[in-house]
Amino acid sequence: MPHRWCDSAELRRKQIESGTDLTFNKVFKPIFIEKVLGLNREPILEVGAGTGHLSKELAANGLRITAVEPSTGMFKVAKEVLDGSGVELINCLVDDLPEHIKYEVAISHLVAHVVNDSTRFFNSIANHLEVGGHFVFSIPHPCFFNGYKKIFGDHYCYMESAQKEISFTITKDPNNVISGVPYHHRPLTSYISSLVSAGFAIDGFEETWPSYVVQKMYGEIWENPRYCVFICKKL
């Protein structure tokens, strides 16, 4: 999975820093800042840091952050983005972190739906959280995302897990296609079961629904929430 993002790293940086990526800048960045600052705990681990912009925003609020990113292309860009930010950036999977290192908060933005084994993924994160620590992560909304992106066509069944490599563009940059990205559809039941088996309790759940001012920036009003955010606590 990591190599698939290498070629898109510079493009993603440009989209985020130019403001073209509305979903990151206007939807997810405010949500993560609100949720993480509200927990008032650190140190923080970001799993799948991508271009590093989310960790950079959180570090600007005075938080101690370690960010892991397995893609060499994304890591290279994130290293530049995070230069001087104070964020510790590591080119590895969360599985590769030493077992004794623990964090109070873990975050992961749009990663859980691309991993092959969500149970292993959640267990790996739980292993690096203190008891009582929180895990905040975002995914495409399993109930509505297929209806929005038409990923599986007539073969789609909400209650059946399915996987497909997809290509996508962002709304304000339709000519730049990012291809070969794994997408796993799992019903919410599957995510919740995996979280519980990893020792998490669900502390909160938010369906993304930006203001109508933000929705109009996309050129259309959303019919349904396109993404969702879990706030989980390690028991």
Secondary structure, 3 states (H helix, E strand, C coil): CHHHHHHHHHHHHHHHHCCCCHHHHHHHHHHHHHHHHHHCCCCEEEECCCCCHHHHHHHCCCCCEEEECCCHHHHHHHHHHCCCCCCEEECCCHHHCCCCCCEEEEEEECCCCCCCCHHHHHHHHHCCEEEEEEEEEEEECCCCHHHHHCCCHHHCCCCCCEEEEEEEEECCEEEEEEEEEEEEECCHHHHHHHHHHCCEEEEEEEECCCCHHHHHHCCCCCCCCCEEEEEEEEC
